[in-house]
C-alpha cells in the first residue's frame, strides 16, 4: 500500500450532526418532520439521494433541486462556524505523511463544501482532494477512489481507504482497495478486504503497520 484515502463527512470531519440540523431546518420550514432515522436513509450521499428522499417525504412540494440548494446554503454556514474534526483524524493524517504515505480526501459532497472543510486542516494535509464535482459518477461507484489513486500515481490495490457508510465502503471495495469502516452506529456487510473499527481514535499508524506490514514499503506504480 502506498496511500491513505479518507472519506470526508463523518470520517475525518464531524459534520453528520450539522447535516442533521440542516435537514431538520429545511424540512421544518415546510412543515415536515425529520429525524435521525431519515438521515440514516441518506447517509453517505450522493446529494441526489437526499433530494429524492426529501421530495418523496414532502410530496414533491418544491421543484427538484430545491432541497439540494437549501441544504448546501445551510451547510456552508454551519461548516464555517461550527465544524470540528473527528478525534484522531489529524494525528493519523500527520503520522501518515511523516512516514512517507500519500493522502487524499475523497467525498461525495460538492467542491464548495469540500473546500470549506479543507480550510479546517493544516495546509498540505492532503496530496489530492476529490469532490462530487470532479467525477462523472460518485459513490457508490468506484470512480472517486480510482481518480484519487490516479492523481497520486499509486496502485489502488495498494491503497487503504477509510469510510463510515456502506455507500462509501461499497465504493472503496469495488475500486480494489482495502477498506477500514468506522462503524459509529452502522452495520457493514462482511468482505475479505474490509476491516471494521468502532472509532477512528482506535487507530494509529503503528496499528495500521501491524495490520498491513507493507504499508510504507511500496512506492508509486
N, C-alpha and C positions, 0 to 999 in steps of 0.2 A: 504494500500500500504506500501511497505517496502523497495523499491529500485528505484532509478532513473537510467534509461538505456539510454545512449546517442549514437546516430549515430555520425560518425566522420566527414567526408567530408561535408563542408557546414553547419554543425550544431554546432560543437564546434571548428573546425579549418577552417580558411578562405582559403581553398585550391582550391575551384572551379575556381577562376581566374588563378591559377597556372596550373590546369588541362587544361584549355582552351589554355593557352600559349603553353603547351607541345603538345597538339593535333594539333595546328596550325603549330608548328615547324615540327612535324613528318610528317604530310601530305604535308606541303610546300616543304620539302626536296625531295619529289617525284613528285612535280609539281602540286599538287592538292590544292584547296582552302578548307577552313574550317572556320566556324563562330559560333556564339553563338547558332544559331538555330540547328546546327549539334550537339553541346554539349548537348542541351536540350534533344535530342533523346537518349542520353546515360546517362543522369543524374541518379544517384542513383545506378549505377552498375547493374550487375556484369561486370567485365572486358571482359568476353566473349561477352557481348552485344556490347561493344565498338569495340572489334576486328571484329565481324561480320559486323558491320556498316561500319567500315573503309575499310574492304575488299570489300564490295559492292560499296562504293564510289570510290575506286581506281581501280575497275575492276579486283580484285584479282591479282594485280601486284606482290605481295610478298607472300611467303609461310605463311600458317596460323600460328599465334603466333608472327609474325614479329612486328605488331603494339603493342601488349601487352608488348613485351620485350623492344621496343624503348620507350614507354610511361613510363614504370617502371624505366628505366635508367634515363630518363629526370626528372621524379618526385623525385627521390632520391636526386638529386642535388637541385632542387627547394625547396623541403621541408626543407632541411638542411639550406639553405641560406636565403630563403625569407618568410617562413611560419609565419603567425601571428594567434593568437587565435581570435575567434569570440568575439566581445564585450559582456561582462557579463557572458561568459561561465565559466571562472574560479571562479568568485564570486558565481555563482549558485552552482557549484560543491562543493566549500568550505563550503557554508551555509548548504548544504545537509549533509555533513559529520559531521559538528559540531553538528547538530541536530540528529545524530544517524542513518541517512539513508545510506544504502549501495549504491555504484555507480559502473557502468560498462560502458566500451566503446565497442560498437558493430558496426563493419564496414564490408563492402563488399570488402575493399581493402585487399591486402596481408599482411602477418605478418611483412615483412621487412619495408614496408611503414608505417604500424601502429606503429611499434617500434620507427621509426624516429619521428613521430608525438608525441608519448608519451614523448619523451625527452623534448618537449616544455612545459610540465606540471610539476608542483612540484611533487616530489616523493610521491608515495602512493595516488595520486589523485583518482585513481580507484581501487576498490577491485577486479575487473576482467576485462580482455580485450579479446574480441573475434574477430578474423580476418577471412577472406575468407578461410585461410588455416586450420582453426580449426573446420570446419564443412563439411559435405558431400554436403549439399545444402545451398546456400547462399540466400540473399534477392532476390526476394520477399517471399521466403519460410520462415516460422516462426522459423526454426531450430536455427539461430543465437541467437535470443532472448530467446528461450526456454533453450538453453545451458547456456546462461548468468544467467538466473534465477536458474538453477540447480547448477551452481558453487557458486552462492551467497546463496544457500539454502533458497530461498524465493519463494512464490507463484507467478507465472507470472501474475495471475489475480489481484494481489495487487501491481503490478509494474506500473510505469509511464515511457513511452518511449518518447524521443524527436527525431524527424525526419524532414528532409527538402525535401524529394522527395516522389512521390506517390509509388514508388517501396518500399521504406523503410516503409512508412505508412502501406502499404498492409502487409508487414512482421510483423509489430508490432500488427496490429489489428487481424491478423489471429492467433497470438500467444495467444490471450485472454487478453492482457494488455490494459490499457488506453493509448492513444497516443496524444501528442501535436505536431502539424505540424507547423514548422516555414515557413511561406509562401514565403518569398522573392518575386519572381515574379510568383510563381507557383499556380495553382488552384488544389484543392483536392476534391475528392468525399466525400460527406457528410456521416457521420456514427455516430451512437449514442455514441460511445466511443472515438470519435475524437474531439479535440478542436483545433482551428486554431488561431495562433497569427502572427503578421507581422514580429517581430524581437525577438530574444532571450533577447534583452535588455528590452522588455516589461514584462519580468517575474522576479519575486522574490520568495523566499521561502514563504514569508508571503502570497503572492497571491496564490501560489500553495496550501497552507494550507486552504485558503478561498474556493478554488475550490474543494479540496479533503480533507475534515476535518480529515479523518482517516489516513492521510499520514504518520504521525510519531507515530500512536497509535497502530500499529501492529508490530509483530516481525517476526521471521522465521516461516517456515511451522511447 
